[in-house]
């Protein structure tokens, strides 16, 4: 009986505790999965705001370039005869008024031959240049070509911004293309405001997935760094999750106006999870404490169930030894307490029956003694006679 008692008291709490632990582990896994999804959604929303802010900043600058190029065309190129000094002087004034934004200007006829250029711009034919072909093919549209290295006091980059034009040459209206070399500083300042790091950065690319600006451009050019997201970014609509070298990356893309350019924001989800690791630990700690409390109450509740049973077993053992005065303690919950009450009621009845049996036995013994005495007296009287 002692072994069974020991096994029940150990086995039941052990089984329940293991069940609770497995349940807690399942909850931890479930909550970790839920929190991971929640943090990804939060990251998508937060990075989406940053992406939109970057795109809007670049789009505002591009609108300024378009306004500047259109104003220069209508106010300086079209309003003066090409052969007049006013034509050249007005374009030089444009460059002089914006030295921090404009590197140089070139005006070309419809065949790509240079008819006027500032001193920092080459006078070579440009008929095969992409920006020239695009501007000539798309009238009334500003074309933003790829960046080109230009030389001032220091080496800088400039976009080839081109537009189809009509100019007056000795009173005759002719067609051509103007190209403005616009410094890329405005793009760099906007993208660098993102505080680019290896685990979170953004870059700019054209409609052909060619890099326009990248914070690690020098490393890319020296082949010390490869932008792996370029291979999949074309499939990205709003955002994309991609795994590289056992690390999951969140990629978001936003088109910039009519240019075909796209700003791409790349973030490592390992970095996102690291920023929220305290929430993971707090959740796990709460679940662990809940599990400990549940195990404690499980053991306490089990004792409330088993103690009355073991007390009842003890009472039954005493009954087996003939100690009919022993009573079961009427404790426990629900049916357990009722069981003890019924046992005590049964014990009382049994005790009464035993008392009656003893009383009857004593009465029987008295009658037997009286009968024996009567027979002895009767026997003696017969012998005397």
C-alpha positions as CSV (number, residue, x, y, z in Angstrom):
1,X,0.0,0.0,0.0
2,X,2.9,2.4,0.8
3,X,4.4,1.9,-2.7
4,X,1.0,2.6,-4.3
5,X,0.6,5.6,-2.2
6,X,4.0,6.9,-3.1
7,X,3.6,6.1,-6.8
8,X,0.2,7.9,-7.0
9,X,1.4,11.0,-5.2
10,X,4.5,11.2,-7.4
11,X,3.1,9.9,-10.7
12,X,0.0,12.2,-10.9
13,X,1.8,15.5,-10.2
14,X,4.6,14.3,-12.6
15,X,2.2,13.6,-15.4
16,X,0.3,16.8,-14.9
17,X,3.5,18.8,-14.6
18,X,4.9,17.3,-17.9
19,X,1.5,18.1,-19.6
20,X,1.7,21.7,-18.4
21,X,5.3,22.1,-19.5
22,X,4.5,20.7,-22.9
23,X,1.6,23.1,-23.1
24,X,3.8,26.0,-22.1
25,X,6.4,25.1,-24.7
26,X,3.7,24.9,-27.4
27,X,2.5,28.3,-26.2
28,X,6.0,29.7,-26.4
29,X,6.4,28.4,-30.0
30,X,3.0,29.7,-31.0
31,X,3.6,33.2,-29.4
32,X,7.1,33.3,-30.9
33,X,5.6,32.6,-34.3
34,X,2.8,35.2,-33.7
35,X,5.3,37.8,-32.5
36,X,7.6,37.2,-35.4
37,X,4.7,37.8,-37.8
38,X,3.6,40.9,-35.9
39,X,7.1,42.4,-35.9
40,X,7.5,41.7,-39.6
41,X,4.1,43.6,-40.2
42,X,5.3,46.4,-37.9
43,X,8.6,46.6,-39.8
44,X,6.8,46.6,-43.2
45,X,4.7,49.5,-42.0
46,X,7.5,51.5,-40.5
47,X,9.9,50.8,-43.4
48,X,7.1,51.6,-45.8
49,X,6.8,55.1,-44.2
50,X,10.5,55.6,-44.6
51,X,10.4,54.4,-48.2
52,X,7.6,56.7,-49.1
53,X,9.4,59.6,-47.4
54,X,12.5,58.9,-49.4
55,X,10.5,58.6,-52.7
56,X,8.7,61.8,-52.0
57,X,11.9,63.6,-51.2
58,X,13.5,62.5,-54.5
59,X,10.3,63.1,-56.4
60,X,10.3,66.7,-55.1
61,X,13.9,67.2,-56.3
62,X,13.1,65.7,-59.7
63,X,10.1,68.1,-60.0
64,X,12.5,71.0,-59.3
65,X,14.8,69.7,-62.0
66,X,11.9,69.4,-64.4
67,X,10.7,73.0,-63.6
68,X,14.3,74.3,-63.8
69,X,14.8,72.6,-67.2
70,X,11.5,73.8,-68.6
71,X,12.0,77.4,-67.3
72,X,15.5,77.5,-68.9
73,X,14.1,76.2,-72.2
74,X,11.2,78.7,-72.4
75,X,13.0,81.7,-70.8
76,X,16.5,81.3,-72.2
77,X,16.7,79.1,-75.2
78,X,13.5,79.7,-77.0
79,X,13.2,83.4,-76.3
80,X,16.6,84.2,-77.9
81,X,18.1,83.7,-81.4
82,X,20.9,81.2,-81.3
83,X,23.1,83.5,-83.3
84,X,22.7,86.4,-80.8
85,X,24.9,87.0,-77.8
86,X,21.9,87.0,-75.6
87,X,21.5,83.3,-76.2
88,X,24.9,82.4,-74.9
89,X,24.9,85.0,-72.1
90,X,21.5,83.9,-70.7
91,X,22.7,80.2,-70.5
92,X,25.9,81.3,-68.8
93,X,23.8,83.2,-66.3
94,X,21.8,80.1,-65.6
95,X,25.0,78.2,-64.7
96,X,26.4,81.1,-62.7
97,X,23.2,81.4,-60.6
98,X,23.2,77.7,-59.6
99,X,26.9,76.6,-59.3
100,X,26.1,74.1,-56.5
101,X,23.5,72.3,-58.7
102,X,24.5,72.7,-62.3
103,X,27.8,71.5,-63.7
104,X,27.3,72.5,-67.3
105,X,24.8,72.8,-70.2
106,X,25.0,71.6,-73.8
107,X,22.7,72.3,-76.8
108,X,22.6,69.9,-79.7
109,X,20.9,69.9,-83.1
110,X,18.6,67.1,-84.2
111,X,21.6,65.2,-85.6
112,X,23.4,65.2,-82.2
113,X,26.0,67.8,-83.2
114,X,26.9,70.3,-80.5
115,X,25.8,73.9,-81.3
116,X,26.6,75.4,-77.9
117,X,28.1,74.2,-74.7
118,X,29.5,75.6,-71.5
119,X,33.2,75.4,-70.9
120,X,33.0,72.3,-68.7
121,X,30.9,70.3,-71.3
122,X,32.4,68.4,-74.2
123,X,31.5,69.5,-77.7
124,X,31.6,66.0,-79.2
125,X,28.6,64.6,-81.1
126,X,26.1,62.7,-78.9
127,X,23.7,61.0,-81.4
128,X,24.4,57.6,-79.9
129,X,23.9,58.7,-76.3
130,X,20.9,57.2,-74.5
131,X,19.8,60.6,-73.1
132,X,19.9,62.2,-76.5
133,X,17.8,59.4,-78.2
134,X,15.2,59.4,-75.4
135,X,14.8,63.2,-75.4
136,X,14.4,63.3,-79.2
137,X,11.9,60.5,-79.1
138,X,9.8,61.8,-76.3
139,X,8.7,65.4,-76.9
140,X,7.7,67.5,-73.8
141,X,9.2,64.9,-71.4
142,X,12.2,65.5,-69.2
143,X,14.6,62.5,-69.4
144,X,16.8,61.8,-66.4
145,X,19.8,59.8,-67.7
146,X,22.3,57.9,-65.6
147,X,25.0,59.6,-63.6
148,X,28.3,60.5,-65.1
149,X,31.6,61.4,-63.5
150,X,32.5,65.1,-64.0
151,X,35.5,67.1,-62.9
152,X,35.4,70.3,-60.9
153,X,37.8,71.1,-58.1
154,X,37.0,67.6,-57.0
155,X,35.5,64.6,-58.9
156,X,31.7,64.5,-58.6
157,X,28.8,62.8,-60.2
158,X,26.1,64.5,-62.4
159,X,22.9,63.3,-64.0
160,X,22.4,63.8,-67.7
161,X,19.1,65.6,-67.7
162,X,17.8,66.1,-71.3
163,X,14.8,67.6,-73.1
164,X,13.6,68.0,-76.7
165,X,13.7,71.7,-77.7
166,X,13.0,74.1,-80.5
167,X,15.3,77.0,-81.0
168,X,15.6,80.0,-83.4
169,X,18.6,80.1,-85.7
170,X,18.6,83.3,-87.8
171,X,14.9,83.5,-87.6
172,X,14.4,79.8,-88.6
173,X,12.8,77.4,-86.1
174,X,14.9,74.2,-85.6
175,X,14.7,71.2,-83.4
176,X,17.3,69.9,-81.1
177,X,18.1,68.6,-77.5
178,X,19.4,70.4,-74.5
179,X,21.4,68.5,-71.8
180,X,21.9,69.8,-68.3
181,X,24.5,68.1,-66.1
182,X,22.8,68.2,-62.7
183,X,24.9,67.3,-59.7
184,X,23.7,64.1,-57.8
185,X,24.2,65.7,-54.4
186,X,20.4,66.0,-53.9
187,X,20.0,62.3,-54.3
188,X,22.9,61.5,-52.1
189,X,21.7,63.8,-49.3
190,X,18.3,62.2,-49.3
191,X,19.4,58.6,-49.3
192,X,22.2,59.2,-46.8
193,X,19.6,60.6,-44.4
194,X,18.5,57.0,-44.1
195,X,21.7,56.3,-42.0
196,X,22.7,53.3,-44.2
197,X,24.3,50.3,-42.6
198,X,25.1,46.8,-43.9
199,X,21.9,45.5,-42.2
200,X,19.6,48.3,-43.3
201,X,20.1,50.5,-46.3
202,X,18.4,51.9,-49.4
203,X,19.5,52.5,-53.0
204,X,18.2,54.0,-56.2
205,X,17.9,52.1,-59.5
206,X,16.4,52.8,-63.0
207,X,13.7,51.0,-64.9
208,X,16.4,48.5,-66.2
209,X,17.4,47.6,-62.7
210,X,20.7,49.5,-63.1
211,X,22.0,51.1,-60.0
212,X,21.8,54.9,-60.0
213,X,23.0,55.4,-56.5
214,X,24.1,53.0,-53.8
215,X,25.6,53.8,-50.4
216,X,28.2,51.1,-51.1
217,X,28.8,52.0,-54.7
218,X,32.6,52.1,-54.3
219,X,32.7,48.6,-52.8
220,X,30.4,47.4,-55.6
221,X,32.6,48.9,-58.3
222,X,35.7,47.3,-56.7
223,X,33.8,44.0,-56.6
224,X,34.1,43.8,-52.8
225,X,30.4,43.9,-52.4
226,X,27.5,42.4,-54.4
227,X,23.9,43.7,-54.2
228,X,22.1,40.4,-54.2
229,X,18.6,42.0,-54.0
230,X,18.9,43.3,-57.6
231,X,18.1,39.8,-58.9
232,X,14.7,39.6,-57.2
233,X,13.6,43.3,-56.8
234,X,11.9,43.3,-60.1
235,X,9.4,40.8,-58.7
236,X,8.7,43.0,-55.7
237,X,5.4,44.9,-55.8
238,X,5.0,46.2,-52.2
239,X,7.4,44.1,-50.2
240,X,9.3,40.9,-50.5
241,X,10.9,38.5,-48.0
242,X,14.0,36.8,-49.2
243,X,16.7,34.6,-47.5
244,X,20.4,35.1,-48.2
245,X,23.1,33.2,-46.3
246,X,20.7,32.0,-43.6
247,X,19.5,35.6,-43.0
248,X,16.0,36.7,-43.9
249,X,15.7,40.2,-45.6
250,X,12.8,42.5,-46.0
251,X,12.8,44.3,-49.4
252,X,10.5,47.2,-50.2
253,X,10.3,49.1,-53.5
254,X,8.6,52.4,-54.5
255,X,8.5,53.9,-57.9
256,X,9.4,57.6,-58.2
257,X,6.9,59.5,-60.4
258,X,7.1,59.0,-64.1
259,X,10.8,58.6,-64.2
260,X,10.8,54.8,-64.0
261,X,13.3,55.1,-61.1
262,X,12.7,53.0,-58.0
263,X,13.9,53.5,-54.5
264,X,14.6,50.2,-52.7
265,X,14.8,49.8,-49.0
266,X,16.5,46.6,-47.6
267,X,16.4,45.5,-43.9
268,X,17.6,42.4,-42.2
269,X,14.9,40.8,-40.1
270,X,17.6,39.6,-37.7
271,X,18.1,43.2,-36.9
272,X,14.4,43.7,-36.5
273,X,14.1,40.8,-34.1
274,X,17.2,41.9,-32.2
275,X,15.5,45.3,-31.6
276,X,12.5,43.4,-30.1
277,X,14.3,40.7,-28.2
278,X,13.2,42.2,-24.8
279,X,9.5,41.6,-25.8
280,X,10.4,37.9,-26.6
281,X,12.1,37.5,-23.2
282,X,9.3,39.2,-21.4
283,X,6.7,36.9,-23.1
284,X,8.6,33.8,-22.4
285,X,9.2,34.8,-18.7
286,X,5.4,35.5,-18.3
287,X,4.6,32.1,-19.8
288,X,7.2,30.4,-17.6
289,X,5.8,32.0,-14.4
290,X,2.3,31.0,-15.5
291,X,3.5,27.4,-15.9
292,X,5.1,27.4,-12.5
293,X,1.9,28.8,-10.9
294,X,-0.2,26.2,-12.7
295,X,2.1,23.3,-11.5
296,X,1.9,24.6,-8.0
297,X,-1.9,24.8,-8.0
298,X,-1.9,21.4,-9.7
299,X,0.0,19.8,-6.9
300,X,-2.1,21.6,-4.3
301,X,-5.3,20.6,-5.9
302,X,-4.1,17.0,-6.3
303,X,-3.3,16.9,-2.5
304,X,-6.8,18.1,-1.8
305,X,-8.1,15.2,-3.8
306,X,-5.8,12.5,-2.6
307,X,-5.4,13.3,1.1
308,X,-9.1,12.4,2.0
309,X,-8.7,9.2,0.0
310,X,-5.6,8.2,1.9
311,X,-7.2,9.1,5.2
312,X,-10.2,6.9,4.2
313,X,-7.8,4.1,3.4
314,X,-6.2,4.5,6.8
315,X,-9.6,4.3,8.5
316,X,-10.5,1.1,6.5
317,X,-7.2,-0.4,7.6
318,X,-8.0,0.4,11.3
319,X,-11.5,-1.2,10.7
320,X,-9.7,-4.3,9.4
321,X,-7.7,-4.4,12.6
322,X,-11.0,-4.4,14.6
323,X,-10.8,-0.7,15.7
324,X,-14.5,0.1,14.9
325,X,-14.3,3.4,16.8
326,X,-12.0,5.0,14.1
327,X,-13.9,7.6,12.0
328,X,-13.0,8.9,8.6
329,X,-12.3,12.7,8.4
330,X,-15.1,14.3,6.6
331,X,-13.0,16.6,4.3
332,X,-12.3,17.0,0.7
333,X,-14.2,18.3,-2.3
334,X,-17.6,17.3,-3.5
335,X,-18.0,13.5,-3.9
336,X,-14.9,12.8,-1.8
337,X,-16.5,14.5,1.3
338,X,-19.8,12.7,0.6
339,X,-17.9,9.4,0.4
340,X,-16.4,10.0,3.8
341,X,-19.8,10.9,5.3
342,X,-21.4,7.7,3.8
343,X,-18.5,5.6,5.2
344,X,-18.9,7.0,8.6
345,X,-22.7,6.4,8.4
346,X,-22.0,2.8,7.4
347,X,-19.5,2.5,10.2
348,X,-22.0,3.7,12.7
349,X,-24.6,1.2,11.5
350,X,-22.0,-1.5,11.6
351,X,-21.0,-0.4,15.1
352,X,-24.7,-0.6,16.3
353,X,-25.0,-4.1,14.7
354,X,-21.8,-5.2,16.5
355,X,-23.1,-3.8,19.8
356,X,-26.4,-5.7,19.3
357,X,-24.6,-8.9,18.5
358,X,-22.4,-8.5,21.6
359,X,-25.6,-7.7,23.7
360,X,-27.3,-10.8,22.3
361,X,-24.3,-12.9,22.9
362,X,-24.1,-11.8,26.6
363,X,-27.9,-12.5,27.0
364,X,-27.4,-15.9,25.4
365,X,-24.5,-16.7,27.8
366,X,-26.6,-15.7,30.8
367,X,-29.5,-17.9,29.6
368,X,-27.1,-20.8,29.1
369,X,-25.6,-20.3,32.6
370,X,-29.2,-20.2,34.2
371,X,-30.1,-23.4,32.2
372,X,-27.0,-25.1,33.3
373,X,-27.6,-24.2,37.0
374,X,-31.2,-25.4,36.7
375,X,-30.1,-28.7,35.3
376,X,-27.4,-29.2,38.0
377,X,-30.0,-28.5,40.7
378,X,-32.5,-30.9,39.1
379,X,-29.8,-33.6,38.8
380,X,-28.9,-33.3,42.5
381,X,-32.6,-33.6,43.6
382,X,-33.0,-36.8,41.6
383,X,-29.9,-38.3,43.1
384,X,-31.1,-37.6,46.7
385,X,-34.5,-39.2,46.1
